[in-house]
């Protein structure tokens, strides 16, 4: 594209001259957007690419974009880069103008892996649909796994996914190439996010040191039993596809736990109503100020063999009475208590606030309390 270079101080348009004497262009986002919209308009009218470039040439020469340009907040670039923007947009006139300009300014015009926000959203929806079609709650056989390369890669690289030592940068890059990123690591397993979906988490039992206690795969299977039980769906993240031997499973992704009282109230609405009429003022107010800690105390008092002391011991009768009523009137609380009792869950570990409530989260869809690690046992 032939451009007429003028003194930028006189014309205040896209074109400036660097102090080193080399020609460069100057433009703001609005002026570049007008340029691309102009190209789009002429393409829509049926002009071929050469004719459009010649016409846009004249627009630049006449300073038609000058009113959209000022010397603050603009960008400098070469004539070659400017021409590349025009040529690229001529090939893809249906691209979003604002995103194409952002792509140009960020230097990602030549990046074949770049996706606009709409493309990323479409791709994510397609990936989610593909995952959802495969990740139905079920035991995944080796035959079924071969039809889904993403999870087959987990089986094929189990040593990498089940590593209990620190991951090197090279290992992280390898995981990324396989379609995963590290979402978290615990004493018993590793958690991975899917690069193409934010709805799921893959959990893999790690290869614990020889002297470590307990079976990592058995802990996974305990999570699977809890996450596939319809009685627990209000507070346990749903488990989808899983390995029959418990080496890995895919589970619903949760959000970090925040706003304890609002979340508690939403998860256990009937229990919350009962708390408001508890006669013991201390217990009632503590539930309002420290709902998770109070909830833990009540569960401990009602659980045979659970250790407790201090506050829970002092108000044992009030907690015990509240538990009995809630067990009858709040089905979610009943199911939670039954799950806790049946699976011997370590309540103190589950509700510890260390590391920002590491074992509980919030459901992305319903905003309710979710147990992200129900396999800890007392």
C-alpha positions as CSV (number, residue, x, y, z in Angstrom):
1,X,0.0,0.0,0.0
2,X,1.5,3.3,-1.0
3,X,1.3,5.9,1.7
4,X,2.0,9.6,1.5
5,X,4.3,10.5,4.4
6,X,3.7,14.0,5.8
7,X,5.1,15.9,8.8
8,X,3.1,14.5,11.8
9,X,3.3,17.8,13.7
10,X,1.4,19.5,10.8
11,X,-1.2,16.9,10.0
12,X,-1.7,14.9,13.3
13,X,-2.7,11.8,11.5
14,X,-1.5,8.2,11.5
15,X,1.8,9.0,10.0
16,X,4.9,10.1,11.9
17,X,8.7,10.1,11.3
18,X,11.0,8.7,13.9
19,X,14.0,10.7,15.1
20,X,16.2,8.1,13.5
21,X,14.9,9.0,10.1
22,X,13.0,5.7,9.5
23,X,9.4,5.9,8.5
24,X,6.8,4.6,10.9
25,X,3.1,4.8,11.2
26,X,1.0,6.0,14.2
27,X,-2.6,5.1,14.9
28,X,-5.0,4.8,17.8
29,X,-7.4,1.9,18.3
30,X,-10.4,4.0,17.0
31,X,-8.6,4.9,13.8
32,X,-7.6,1.3,13.1
33,X,-11.1,0.1,13.8
34,X,-12.5,2.7,11.3
35,X,-9.9,1.5,8.8
36,X,-11.0,-2.2,9.1
37,X,-14.7,-1.2,9.1
38,X,-14.1,0.7,5.9
39,X,-12.5,-2.4,4.4
40,X,-15.4,-4.5,5.5
41,X,-17.9,-2.0,3.9
42,X,-16.2,-2.1,0.5
43,X,-15.9,-5.9,0.6
44,X,-19.6,-6.1,1.4
45,X,-20.3,-4.0,-1.7
46,X,-18.5,-6.6,-3.9
47,X,-15.1,-4.9,-4.5
48,X,-12.2,-7.3,-5.0
49,X,-9.1,-7.1,-2.7
50,X,-7.0,-5.0,-5.0
51,X,-9.7,-2.4,-5.5
52,X,-10.3,-2.2,-1.8
53,X,-6.6,-1.6,-1.1
54,X,-6.5,1.1,-3.7
55,X,-9.6,2.8,-2.2
56,X,-8.3,2.6,1.3
57,X,-5.1,4.1,0.0
58,X,-7.0,7.1,-1.0
59,X,-8.7,7.4,2.3
60,X,-5.4,7.4,4.1
61,X,-4.0,10.0,1.6
62,X,-7.0,12.2,2.2
63,X,-6.6,11.9,6.0
64,X,-10.1,10.5,6.3
65,X,-9.1,8.8,9.5
66,X,-7.5,11.9,11.0
67,X,-10.5,12.8,13.1
68,X,-10.2,9.5,14.9
69,X,-6.5,9.9,15.7
70,X,-4.8,12.0,18.4
71,X,-1.2,11.8,19.7
72,X,-2.1,10.4,23.1
73,X,-2.5,6.6,23.6
74,X,-1.6,5.6,20.1
75,X,0.7,2.9,18.7
76,X,3.7,3.1,16.4
77,X,4.3,0.4,13.8
78,X,6.0,-0.1,10.4
79,X,4.5,0.2,7.0
80,X,5.0,-3.5,6.5
81,X,3.1,-4.3,9.7
82,X,0.3,-1.9,8.6
83,X,0.1,-3.6,5.2
84,X,0.0,-7.0,6.9
85,X,-3.0,-5.9,9.0
86,X,-4.9,-4.9,5.9
87,X,-4.0,-8.1,4.0
88,X,-4.9,-10.3,6.9
89,X,-8.3,-8.6,7.3
90,X,-9.0,-8.9,3.6
91,X,-8.6,-12.6,4.0
92,X,-10.8,-12.7,7.1
93,X,-13.3,-9.9,6.8
94,X,-15.8,-11.6,9.1
95,X,-13.5,-11.3,12.0
96,X,-14.5,-9.0,14.9
97,X,-12.9,-5.6,14.1
98,X,-12.1,-4.8,17.8
99,X,-10.5,-8.1,18.4
100,X,-8.5,-7.9,15.2
101,X,-7.1,-4.6,16.2
102,X,-6.2,-5.9,19.6
103,X,-4.6,-8.9,18.0
104,X,-2.5,-6.5,15.8
105,X,-1.5,-4.3,18.7
106,X,-0.5,-7.2,20.8
107,X,1.8,-8.6,18.1
108,X,-0.2,-11.8,17.8
109,X,-1.3,-11.3,14.2
110,X,1.0,-14.2,13.0
111,X,0.1,-16.5,15.9
112,X,-1.7,-19.5,14.5
113,X,-2.9,-20.6,17.9
114,X,-4.5,-17.2,18.7
115,X,-8.3,-17.3,19.3
116,X,-10.6,-14.4,19.6
117,X,-12.9,-14.4,22.6
118,X,-15.8,-15.6,20.5
119,X,-13.7,-18.4,19.0
120,X,-12.4,-19.4,22.5
121,X,-16.0,-19.4,23.7
122,X,-17.2,-21.5,20.8
123,X,-14.2,-23.8,21.2
124,X,-14.8,-24.2,24.9
125,X,-18.5,-25.0,24.3
126,X,-17.5,-27.6,21.7
127,X,-15.0,-29.1,24.1
128,X,-17.5,-29.1,26.9
129,X,-20.0,-30.8,24.7
130,X,-17.5,-33.4,23.7
131,X,-16.4,-33.9,27.3
132,X,-20.0,-34.1,28.6
133,X,-20.8,-36.7,26.0
134,X,-17.9,-38.9,27.2
135,X,-17.9,-38.0,30.9
136,X,-21.2,-39.5,31.9
137,X,-21.1,-40.9,35.4
138,X,-19.7,-44.4,34.8
139,X,-16.8,-46.8,35.1
140,X,-14.7,-46.3,32.1
141,X,-13.4,-49.5,30.4
142,X,-10.2,-49.7,28.5
143,X,-12.2,-50.1,25.3
144,X,-14.2,-47.0,25.9
145,X,-11.1,-45.0,26.9
146,X,-9.5,-45.7,23.6
147,X,-12.3,-43.7,21.9
148,X,-11.3,-40.6,23.9
149,X,-7.7,-39.7,23.4
150,X,-7.6,-36.9,26.0
151,X,-8.2,-39.4,28.9
152,X,-6.3,-42.1,27.1
153,X,-3.3,-39.9,27.4
154,X,-3.6,-40.0,31.2
155,X,-3.4,-43.8,31.1
156,X,-0.5,-43.7,28.6
157,X,1.4,-41.2,30.8
158,X,0.4,-42.4,34.3
159,X,3.9,-42.0,35.6
160,X,3.7,-38.3,34.8
161,X,0.2,-37.7,36.1
162,X,0.7,-39.7,39.3
163,X,4.1,-38.1,40.2
164,X,4.3,-37.2,43.9
165,X,7.5,-35.1,43.7
166,X,7.7,-31.5,42.3
167,X,7.0,-31.0,38.6
168,X,9.7,-29.5,36.6
169,X,9.0,-26.8,34.0
170,X,9.6,-29.4,31.2
171,X,7.0,-31.7,32.8
172,X,4.5,-28.9,33.1
173,X,5.0,-28.1,29.4
174,X,4.4,-31.8,28.6
175,X,1.2,-31.8,30.6
176,X,0.1,-28.7,28.8
177,X,0.8,-30.4,25.4
178,X,-1.4,-33.3,26.6
179,X,-4.3,-30.8,27.3
180,X,-3.9,-30.3,31.1
181,X,-2.6,-27.9,33.7
182,X,-1.8,-28.4,37.3
183,X,-4.8,-27.2,39.4
184,X,-3.6,-28.4,42.8
185,X,-1.6,-31.0,44.7
186,X,-2.3,-32.8,47.9
187,X,-0.6,-35.5,50.0
188,X,-2.5,-38.3,48.2
189,X,-3.2,-37.1,44.7
190,X,-2.7,-34.5,42.0
191,X,-5.5,-32.4,40.5
192,X,-5.4,-31.2,36.9
193,X,-7.6,-28.7,34.9
194,X,-8.6,-29.3,31.3
195,X,-7.1,-26.7,29.0
196,X,-10.3,-26.7,26.9
197,X,-12.9,-26.7,29.6
198,X,-13.3,-25.0,33.0
199,X,-16.1,-27.3,34.2
200,X,-14.1,-30.3,35.2
201,X,-11.1,-31.4,37.3
202,X,-9.1,-34.6,36.8
203,X,-7.8,-36.2,40.1
204,X,-5.1,-38.8,39.9
205,X,-3.8,-40.9,42.8
206,X,-0.1,-40.1,43.2
207,X,2.7,-42.6,43.6
208,X,3.3,-42.1,47.3
209,X,6.6,-43.0,48.9
210,X,6.9,-46.7,49.9
211,X,6.5,-45.8,53.6
212,X,3.4,-43.7,53.1
213,X,0.2,-45.0,54.8
214,X,-3.1,-45.9,53.1
215,X,-4.1,-46.6,49.5
216,X,-4.3,-43.6,47.2
217,X,-6.6,-45.4,44.8
218,X,-8.9,-46.4,47.6
219,X,-9.2,-42.8,48.6
220,X,-10.2,-42.0,45.0
221,X,-12.8,-44.7,45.0
222,X,-14.3,-43.3,48.3
223,X,-14.7,-40.0,46.5
224,X,-16.3,-41.8,43.6
225,X,-18.8,-43.5,45.9
226,X,-19.7,-40.2,47.5
227,X,-19.7,-38.2,44.2
228,X,-22.0,-40.6,42.4
229,X,-24.5,-41.0,45.2
230,X,-27.7,-38.9,44.4
231,X,-28.3,-38.4,48.1
232,X,-25.2,-36.3,48.4
233,X,-25.5,-34.2,45.2
234,X,-26.4,-31.0,47.3
235,X,-23.0,-30.9,48.9
236,X,-20.7,-33.3,47.0
237,X,-19.2,-32.4,43.6
238,X,-20.5,-34.7,41.0
239,X,-18.1,-37.4,39.8
240,X,-18.2,-38.3,36.1
241,X,-16.0,-40.8,34.3
242,X,-13.7,-42.8,36.6
243,X,-11.1,-45.6,36.5
244,X,-12.6,-48.8,38.0
245,X,-9.3,-49.2,39.9
246,X,-9.5,-45.7,41.3
247,X,-6.3,-44.4,39.8
248,X,-8.1,-41.4,38.4
249,X,-11.6,-39.8,38.2
250,X,-13.1,-36.7,36.7
251,X,-15.1,-34.4,39.0
252,X,-17.1,-31.2,38.9
253,X,-14.9,-28.1,39.3
254,X,-15.7,-25.9,42.3
255,X,-15.0,-22.3,43.2
256,X,-12.9,-21.2,46.2
257,X,-14.9,-21.1,49.5
258,X,-16.0,-17.6,50.5
259,X,-18.9,-15.9,52.3
260,X,-19.3,-18.7,54.9
261,X,-22.7,-17.5,56.3
262,X,-24.4,-16.9,52.9
263,X,-23.1,-20.2,51.6
264,X,-24.1,-22.1,54.8
265,X,-27.6,-20.6,54.7
266,X,-28.1,-21.5,51.0
267,X,-26.9,-25.1,51.6
268,X,-28.9,-25.8,54.7
269,X,-31.9,-23.5,54.6
270,X,-34.0,-25.5,57.1
271,X,-31.2,-25.9,59.6
272,X,-30.6,-22.2,59.3
273,X,-34.2,-21.5,60.2
274,X,-33.9,-23.8,63.2
275,X,-30.8,-22.1,64.4
276,X,-32.7,-18.8,64.6
277,X,-35.0,-20.2,67.3
278,X,-32.3,-21.9,69.4
279,X,-32.8,-20.7,73.0
280,X,-29.1,-20.6,73.8
281,X,-28.0,-17.2,72.7
282,X,-24.3,-18.1,72.6
283,X,-24.8,-21.0,70.2
284,X,-27.2,-18.9,68.1
285,X,-24.9,-16.0,67.7
286,X,-21.8,-18.1,67.1
287,X,-23.6,-19.9,64.3
288,X,-24.2,-16.5,62.7
289,X,-20.6,-15.3,63.2
290,X,-18.7,-18.6,62.7
291,X,-21.1,-20.9,60.8
292,X,-18.6,-23.5,59.6
293,X,-16.9,-23.8,62.9
294,X,-20.3,-24.1,64.7
295,X,-21.5,-26.6,62.1
296,X,-18.3,-28.7,62.7
297,X,-19.0,-28.6,66.5
298,X,-22.5,-29.8,66.1
299,X,-21.5,-32.7,63.9
300,X,-18.8,-33.7,66.3
301,X,-21.2,-33.7,69.2
302,X,-23.7,-35.9,67.3
303,X,-21.0,-38.3,65.9
304,X,-20.1,-41.3,68.0
305,X,-16.4,-41.5,68.7
306,X,-15.6,-38.0,67.5
307,X,-13.4,-35.9,69.7
308,X,-14.4,-32.5,70.8
309,X,-13.9,-30.1,73.6
310,X,-14.1,-26.5,74.8
311,X,-17.1,-24.8,73.2
312,X,-18.7,-27.9,71.9
313,X,-18.4,-29.6,75.3
314,X,-19.8,-26.5,77.1
315,X,-22.9,-26.4,74.9
316,X,-23.2,-30.1,74.3
317,X,-26.9,-30.2,75.1
318,X,-27.9,-27.3,72.8
319,X,-25.9,-28.8,69.9
320,X,-27.4,-32.3,70.5
321,X,-30.9,-31.0,70.6
322,X,-30.4,-28.9,67.4
323,X,-28.9,-31.9,65.6
324,X,-31.9,-34.1,66.5
325,X,-34.4,-31.6,65.2
326,X,-32.4,-30.8,62.1
327,X,-31.9,-34.5,61.3
328,X,-35.7,-34.8,61.0
329,X,-36.5,-31.5,59.3
330,X,-33.6,-30.7,57.0
331,X,-33.0,-33.5,54.4
332,X,-29.7,-32.0,53.2
333,X,-28.4,-31.9,56.8
334,X,-29.5,-35.5,57.3
335,X,-27.7,-36.7,54.2
336,X,-24.6,-34.8,55.1
337,X,-24.5,-36.3,58.6
338,X,-25.1,-39.8,57.3
339,X,-22.3,-39.4,54.7
340,X,-20.0,-38.1,57.4
341,X,-20.8,-41.0,59.7
342,X,-20.8,-43.7,57.1
343,X,-17.4,-42.7,55.6
344,X,-15.8,-41.8,58.9
345,X,-14.9,-38.3,57.6
346,X,-12.4,-36.4,59.6
347,X,-14.5,-33.3,60.3
348,X,-11.6,-31.3,61.8
349,X,-9.5,-31.8,58.7
350,X,-12.4,-31.3,56.4
351,X,-13.4,-27.9,57.8
352,X,-9.9,-26.6,58.7
353,X,-9.4,-23.0,57.5
354,X,-5.7,-23.6,56.7
355,X,-4.9,-22.7,53.0
356,X,-8.2,-20.9,52.6
357,X,-10.5,-23.8,53.3
358,X,-8.6,-26.3,51.2
359,X,-11.2,-29.2,51.6
360,X,-14.4,-27.3,50.9
361,X,-15.5,-25.1,48.0
362,X,-18.6,-23.6,46.4
363,X,-20.6,-25.1,43.5
364,X,-20.2,-23.0,40.4
365,X,-23.8,-23.7,39.4
366,X,-25.7,-23.6,42.6
367,X,-23.5,-21.6,45.0
368,X,-23.8,-24.2,47.7
369,X,-21.1,-25.7,50.0
370,X,-19.2,-28.5,48.3
371,X,-16.8,-31.0,49.9
372,X,-13.8,-31.0,47.6
373,X,-12.0,-33.7,49.5
374,X,-14.4,-36.0,51.4
375,X,-11.9,-38.8,51.5
376,X,-10.1,-37.7,54.7
377,X,-10.9,-40.1,57.5
378,X,-10.7,-39.9,61.2
